[in-house]
Amino acid sequence: MMCSSANATKQSIKVPVNVTTFTSAVVYAYNPQNLLLSYGLAILGSTIAIAFGLFAMWKNGACYDNRMSTFGTAMQGFDASANGKDILD
């Protein structure tokens, strides 16, 4: 037997229920020392990485640009006979 929505509404009983709710708030405590520490460490780490990269470029004596042939040369290995020049030039 199927119930129509009008029939179902007549059959439902409303019972009052006590409900307790909690409202939480996100509290952010700004601490400039933590911010300076994290940014300082990030800048220090990136400066060290740049220094290593510049040292590697100076030590290898090779100059690269952003052409596709440079990426291909780097993937295949540096050819000492090219003397740091692009092999397609």
Residue pairs with C-beta under 8 A, 6 or more apart in sequence:
3 11
57 63
60 78
61 84
62 78
62 84
63 84
64 70
64 74
65 86
67 86
69 86
69 87
69 88
70 86
73 79
73 82
73 86
73 87
79 87
